[in-house]
Amino acid sequence: MPRAPIQPVILCGGIGSRLWPVSRATTGKPFAELLGETSLFRKTLERVGDPARFAAPIVVCNEAQRFLAAEQLRAAGRAAAALILEPAGRNTAPAIAAAAHAAVEDPAELLLVLPSDHLITETGRFLEAVERAAPAAAAGWLMTFGVAPDYPETGYGYIEQGAALPGLPGCRRIARFVEKPDRATAEAYLTGGRHFWNSGIFLFPRERLIAELEERAPEVVQAARGAVAGAALDLDFTRLEAAAFEAAPRVSIDYALMEKTERAGVVPVDMGWSDVGSWESLWRVSTRDAEDNVRIGEVLAEDSQGSYLRSDKPLLVTLGVRDLVVVVQEDAVLVCPRDRAQEVRGIAERLAAEGRPEHDLPNRVRRPWGSFTSLQKGEGFHSRHLMLKPGAGISLQRHRHRSEHWVVVRGRAAVTRGEEVFALTAGESTFIPQGSLHRLRNPGAEPLHIIEVQCGSHLEEDDVERFEDDDGRG
């Protein structure tokens, strides 16, 4: 009898602070274009895109990233079984428990839990490993996937394999989980052949997962069940009930369940996996030139070796440098030794503690209708460059605390202002008074470019009152 399709659960909550300044709090590592023009989230969707093997995915993300998740799903031509919004970050165990309880039609027996920010270059081997793990999961084992190490990484957790699972080829018990080791221990693991990197990918039998969590982490299940029961549907999104979900402890699925259960199993697999967790690991998996440099964007590297060099805006020139990370954004520049790339997380945390805007938002922010780029912000004003895609429009809205000036740079705009509806072309402008209902659309076949200047006492995104929104998102 054919097995029912496996239900992917894609977790998108990570910020990826070690990849600052490209990955930030409101954009996040899964959605950034770290390896070309396709995000890690899109690559994850592609891996589970075969409808004969997989059901539509359940996607779990946070409020700030909902626009990006919905837009990238749409761009990939995929519909989610549910797009669940976490009201607060509580680590992986509560997120997985909420997904397992999510009210979807005909819930699948097996849940394939996938971080959305990992790289797998050998998709065929990954799929083969899932097929090997499926009979074990169907038999009640809580399965994960161990990656054979190819260098002594000290930034990963490890799994020590145990005895083979009888009658389940390629599957083994987990003897123990090991925290991030020191260098000497990691080198011993590399040569010993019994230890594997913990990939953070799981294949769970849904009912068994819930039952074991109820036994070993009841507070996680109670919070998830209450959050799903009280969830509100908001167009494409399922908003978990905040108070119930926030009562969950901050705990990983490894600590809450996998390290405690008697039914933990592992499938060892060599699938070209990396968690792409730092600029060092990104350097390792990226294409390098003859001098071992990764060069992305406008980069001129003279007598430079072993460096990760990226510029998303101006020309970056290096001379006589070795083993550096240099990342240039419009509003921030990072320079550090490659072997200290793990410490970038501390820099991002310091920026957050100081309330620096560079921690949260890049200058360019994507929305379903296009994007906006912050040009200059000062006391009482904020200038931005808006780009609206052909046929796209911003919601009908008003602002209580600011007015706006719009100047069309290129394209044709359809403007609603109060009871008026009129067109603007390149070189023309209009003024939107404070408190006035307004809307901006691009009726043309080419992108519309607008310079917007906001003036007022409060210029943040929470001063937006929406009345109609084609996308339901922004």
SULHUHU-V87604 format. One record per helix or strand of 3 or more residues. SS is the DSSP state (H for helix, E for strand). FROM is the first residue (numbers start at 0). LEN is the number of residues. If there is no record, write none. Layout:
ss = (SS & SS)
from = (FROM & FROM)
len = (LEN & LEN)
This chain:
ss = (E & H & H & H & E & H & E & H & E & H & E & E & E & H & E & H & H & E & E & H & H & E & H & E & E & E & E & H & H & E & E & E & E & E & E & E & E & E & E & E)
from = (5 & 16 & 28 & 39 & 57 & 62 & 81 & 90 & 109 & 122 & 141 & 157 & 171 & 182 & 194 & 205 & 217 & 231 & 236 & 241 & 252 & 263 & 278 & 293 & 307 & 323 & 332 & 337 & 356 & 363 & 369 & 380 & 395 & 401 & 411 & 419 & 428 & 437 & 447 & 464)
len = (6 & 3 & 3 & 8 & 5 & 13 & 5 & 11 & 6 & 16 & 7 & 7 & 7 & 10 & 11 & 11 & 12 & 3 & 3 & 5 & 6 & 6 & 7 & 9 & 12 & 5 & 5 & 16 & 3 & 4 & 9 & 8 & 3 & 9 & 6 & 6 & 4 & 4 & 9 & 4)
